[in-house]
Each structure stands twice: as C-alpha cells, then as structure tokens.
Amino acid sequence: MEEKMQQAGSVDRQQHADADIALGTLYQGNFIFMNILTMWNEEDKKYMEMALGLAERGLGHVNPNPMVGAVIVKDGKAIARGWHRKYGALHAETDALSSCKENPSGATMYVTLEPCCHFGKQPPCTSAIIEAGIAKVAVAMLDPNPLVAGRGVEILRESGIEVVTGLFEERARYLNRVFIKFITEHRPWVTMKYAMTMDGRIAAASGDSKWVSGEESRRLANEMRGRYMGILVGKGTVMADNPMLNCRTDGMRQPARIIADSKASIPEDSAIALSAGEYQTILAHTCAAPSDKLEILRRCGIKTMECPPSPDGRIDINALLQKLGEAGIDSVFVEGGAELNWSIVSRDLADEYFIFIAPKIIGGSTAKGPAGGRGIARMNDAVQLKTASAIPCGTDWLVHAFAARYGAYADICRREEMQACKEIK
Ligand SMILES: NC(=O)c1ccc[n+]([C@@H]2O[C@H](COP(=O)([O-])OP(=O)(O)OC[C@H]3O[C@@H](n4cnc5c(N)ncnc54)[C@H](OP(=O)(O)O)[C@@H]3O)[C@@H](O)[C@H]2O)c1
C-alpha cells in the first residue's frame, strides 16, 4: 500500500515537472504556434505564479469574463502588477501597464491568459502591449474564446514581440474552468454543494435542516455563493426552509436566485418573493404553471423562465441550464434539495462538488439524503466522481470533488495540496 502511494507520489512529481515545460507544439484551431522546447527558469516561474495569484483576486467579480493576472518585469524586478478586477473594468494587461512605476519599454510581461485582440468592453490588449514597447510576453494559456484563439499571440509576434506560451498552463486552465466551459459550450459551470451528517442526511425526517453543518462551514458556503452568477434550488427547499439565498459576505456580488418550480407554486409571501425587488430572482417553470400565479410573482419582481417539461412533468433540467447559459449566466451553484440534486446528478450535469460533512448522526429512514429520486439499481451504474481534496472546516470536513470527466482538475488540486504540504514541512 505504502509502496503504491510512493509510486503515485513519484508519478505526481514527474507530472508536476512536466507541467513546468512547455512542450513545443500547441494547437489551436488550424494554427501551430511553437515547435521548440521551452525550459522555464526560476524567475519565469516566480513571476507567472505571482500573476496567477493576482488573477485569483478577480474570483466572483469578473464573471462571465475570465480571471486574469499580469506582472511586468524589467531589469530583474517587477515594475507593475495588474489583474482584471471587475467585469467591464480594465483587463489585467492594461491594469498593469497603467500602474507601471517606470517606462515598460523593453520589459517582459507575464500574463495568465493570451492577450485579447478584439474590441469588447475594453479595447484590444495586444495594441496596448505593442504601444508600450513590451519586448517579451509569457502567456500561461491561450484564450479559448473563438474571437481570440491564438490570434492575440500571432499579432504580438507579427509586431516583433517574443511570445512564449504554456508556463503553468494547467493551473491557468484550472483557475478559469468556469470561463473555458462557458465560452466554448455556452453553458454554465455547475457546482453542487450540500451539507450532510455523518449518516448521510441533509435534513431530519421532519424536514428540519437548521443547521446540519457548523458555523465555519456555513460562513464558507455563504461566501461561495458570491463566486457564482446563479444559485439554483428546488421548490421543496423554498417550501421547507423559506430561505433568502443571498450572499452575505462583504464585497461579493449577489448571484441570481433561480427556483425550479414547475407549477409556480412558491407563495407570494415567501422570503424569496418578498425580496425579489432587491435580489435578481428567476422562477423556472413549465407550461403547467397558471398564468395568473406567474403574473403575481412577476409583480413581486421575479423574472419567469418557461422551460420544456421532462417526461415526469418537472422542468427539463438540461434545457434550464441551456437557457441560463443563453441568458449570460456562466456558473450555477446548486443548493438542493434532494430531488433537484438527483435530477442533476443522474444526468451527470454537475461539474464540481463541495460536500460539507458534519460530525452528527440523526437517523430516520425517511430523512432525506443529498440525492433523492429513484437512485440506481446497480453499483456499476453509479455516477463517478474524482476527489480533489478533503480538508477540515471548523467542526466539519469539506470534500471537494469533480465529475469524472474533469478528473484532470482534481489531479491539479491534489498536486497543489501536496506541494503546499511540502512547503509547510
Ligand atoms: N443540508 C443541505 O445542504 C440542504 C440543502 C437544500 C435543502 N435541504 C433540505 O432538503 C429538503 C428539500 O428537498 P426536496 O427534495 O424535498 O426538494 P427540492 O429538491 O428542493 O425540490 C424538489 C421540487 O422541485 C421541483 N422541481 C422542478 N423541476 C425539477 C426537476 N427537474 N427535478 C427535481 N425537482 C424539480 C419539483 O416540484 P414541482 O414538480 O412542483 O415543480 C420538486 O418536487 C428540505 O428539508 C431542505 O431543508 C438541505
């Protein structure tokens, strides 16, 4: 067993070393950008890591844009740092250029995402980089946005700037997993979160669920809300808990609250309906919802979104996610309950999971587990996840996992954690 773990460790270390080397050929569309083997030096790694750290500061503030960080280095020292701080604000490159302590001409820019070359809310960063006289640009990952997709690098090279790509590419891709999915599939990244007891219940048999997890877990879960553009719950949770579903963490954005309620049956005096003037709220329903009730809820400030029904008469959850993507929502935080969770899990529509496990046992054969529905008949049919980490969180444990198709992201988390453990030692 120990030998196996050591072997796994050495594979991980090898992969980590490999990740530091940009292996020549990078394909994007029909272009081939590099055919050389680039070895990064310690300075490159230090500044790109710094840029990744800066990019992360945009978490929850830039959606549906990517998180991007940039560092400008001249004569061996960083003369500017920048990041995309807020949706619609300066991009990381121009944020860094505008904060230069000295003339950036001849400097190297480390940037976590390929500079854009098109007009959006901001003018193209490629022009700003060329005008500033930057001599070299190191890019962690190419931009999957079809409007850029390698063209940014090409434009910089055509103007005589040396461009190298691929340093910490995996980490940059992990950081922008929401953006990558949204820009390529036009569908939101789906993260499921729930709190359960050690005997696998999300509520007591009576329906009471206040509270399953401890204070620290609840604080973290509330802060997580602000990282997403939407929070999705089922009607049953609104009926049982009468929640507000807002983010109460200072400085974070309020996500849209989305309720799956086929027949529009949530009461107009529910906390959700009463606060719909203050917080964006979307009621997803089917054609079975009575039009007079929909009108009442609209008057409360709720936006209504009609979705096709699935064969069981409930909302077709796949179609709902598609519609949310079309409405510009790049990420959805699913907060249950059991029936809604199962609809999503059984179709393998959740990409990422945060599972809080509280050291409590409550029993009750009718107390709900995190995923209801009919379940599967054979273990072989289980939906497969890959665990990224399990860490203590106050009195609880927090398990972080990914759908098997995103196992590579779980591997990155594991490697990062191993690295952090080594650094602590
Ligand atoms: N511990 C936790 O983390 C946590 C989190 C959330 C909730 N909870 C607890 O979970 C319980 C509520 O769970 P629940 O399973 O009864 O309710 P739920 O999953 O919140 O809501 C289920 C209802 O949503 C509607 N719905 C619409 N489209 C659906 C779809 N595609 N799939 C599934 N449902 C759809 C259905 O009603 P219509 O057919 O009328 O549309 C369905 O009955 C409460 O006790 C709550 O406290 C615990």
PDBQT file of the ligand as one rigid body, heavy atoms in Angstrom, charges set to zero:
ROOT
HETATM    1  N1  LIG A 501     -28.439  20.138   4.013  1.00  0.00    +0.000 N 
HETATM    2  C1  LIG A 501     -28.479  20.722   2.829  1.00  0.00    +0.000 C 
HETATM    3  O1  LIG A 501     -27.439  21.013   2.237  1.00  0.00    +0.000 OA
HETATM    4  C2  LIG A 501     -29.805  21.056   2.207  1.00  0.00    +0.000 A 
HETATM    5  C3  LIG A 501     -29.841  21.884   1.088  1.00  0.00    +0.000 A 
HETATM    6  C4  LIG A 501     -31.063  22.144   0.492  1.00  0.00    +0.000 A 
HETATM    7  C5  LIG A 501     -32.220  21.574   1.006  1.00  0.00    +0.000 A 
HETATM    8  N2  LIG A 501     -32.145  20.793   2.095  1.00  0.00    +0.000 N 
HETATM    9  C6  LIG A 501     -33.355  20.160   2.637  1.00  0.00    +0.000 C 
HETATM   10  O2  LIG A 501     -33.910  19.359   1.605  1.00  0.00    +0.000 OA
HETATM   11  C7  LIG A 501     -35.310  19.320   1.770  1.00  0.00    +0.000 C 
HETATM   12  C8  LIG A 501     -35.966  19.685   0.437  1.00  0.00    +0.000 C 
HETATM   13  O3  LIG A 501     -35.581  18.744  -0.540  1.00  0.00    +0.000 OA
HETATM   14  P1  LIG A 501     -36.663  18.184  -1.557  1.00  0.00    +0.000 P 
HETATM   15  O4  LIG A 501     -36.024  17.037  -2.247  1.00  0.00    +0.000 OA
HETATM   16  O5  LIG A 501     -37.923  17.940  -0.826  1.00  0.00    +0.000 OA
HETATM   17  O6  LIG A 501     -36.937  19.388  -2.516  1.00  0.00    +0.000 OA
HETATM   18  P2  LIG A 501     -36.129  20.125  -3.675  1.00  0.00    +0.000 P 
HETATM   19  O7  LIG A 501     -35.190  19.226  -4.354  1.00  0.00    +0.000 OA
HETATM   20  O8  LIG A 501     -35.613  21.403  -3.127  1.00  0.00    +0.000 OA
HETATM   21  O9  LIG A 501     -37.325  20.497  -4.646  1.00  0.00    +0.000 OA
HETATM   22  C9  LIG A 501     -37.979  19.474  -5.353  1.00  0.00    +0.000 C 
HETATM   23  C10 LIG A 501     -39.109  20.074  -6.129  1.00  0.00    +0.000 C 
HETATM   24  O10 LIG A 501     -38.585  20.940  -7.140  1.00  0.00    +0.000 OA
HETATM   25  C11 LIG A 501     -39.433  20.927  -8.250  1.00  0.00    +0.000 C 
HETATM   26  N3  LIG A 501     -38.691  20.631  -9.475  1.00  0.00    +0.000 N 
HETATM   27  C12 LIG A 501     -38.841  21.265 -10.643  1.00  0.00    +0.000 A 
HETATM   28  N4  LIG A 501     -38.099  20.720 -11.585  1.00  0.00    +0.000 NA
HETATM   29  C13 LIG A 501     -37.438  19.716 -11.010  1.00  0.00    +0.000 A 
HETATM   30  C14 LIG A 501     -36.522  18.771 -11.501  1.00  0.00    +0.000 A 
HETATM   31  N5  LIG A 501     -36.122  18.750 -12.765  1.00  0.00    +0.000 N 
HETATM   32  N6  LIG A 501     -36.036  17.862 -10.657  1.00  0.00    +0.000 NA
HETATM   33  C15 LIG A 501     -36.399  17.862  -9.370  1.00  0.00    +0.000 A 
HETATM   34  N7  LIG A 501     -37.272  18.727  -8.840  1.00  0.00    +0.000 NA
HETATM   35  C16 LIG A 501     -37.803  19.667  -9.659  1.00  0.00    +0.000 A 
HETATM   36  C17 LIG A 501     -40.430  19.799  -8.026  1.00  0.00    +0.000 C 
HETATM   37  O11 LIG A 501     -41.669  20.369  -7.680  1.00  0.00    +0.000 OA
HETATM   38  P3  LIG A 501     -42.706  20.656  -8.873  1.00  0.00    +0.000 P 
HETATM   39  O12 LIG A 501     -42.947  19.338  -9.538  1.00  0.00    +0.000 OA
HETATM   40  O13 LIG A 501     -43.887  21.250  -8.211  1.00  0.00    +0.000 OA
HETATM   41  O14 LIG A 501     -42.014  21.593  -9.769  1.00  0.00    +0.000 OA
HETATM   42  C18 LIG A 501     -39.873  19.023  -6.875  1.00  0.00    +0.000 C 
HETATM   43  O15 LIG A 501     -40.834  18.438  -6.061  1.00  0.00    +0.000 OA
HETATM   44  C19 LIG A 501     -35.663  20.277   2.875  1.00  0.00    +0.000 C 
HETATM   45  O16 LIG A 501     -35.862  19.572   4.067  1.00  0.00    +0.000 OA
HETATM   46  C20 LIG A 501     -34.437  21.149   2.994  1.00  0.00    +0.000 C 
HETATM   47  O17 LIG A 501     -34.282  21.660   4.283  1.00  0.00    +0.000 OA
HETATM   48  C21 LIG A 501     -30.971  20.509   2.723  1.00  0.00    +0.000 A 
ENDROOT
TORSDOF 0
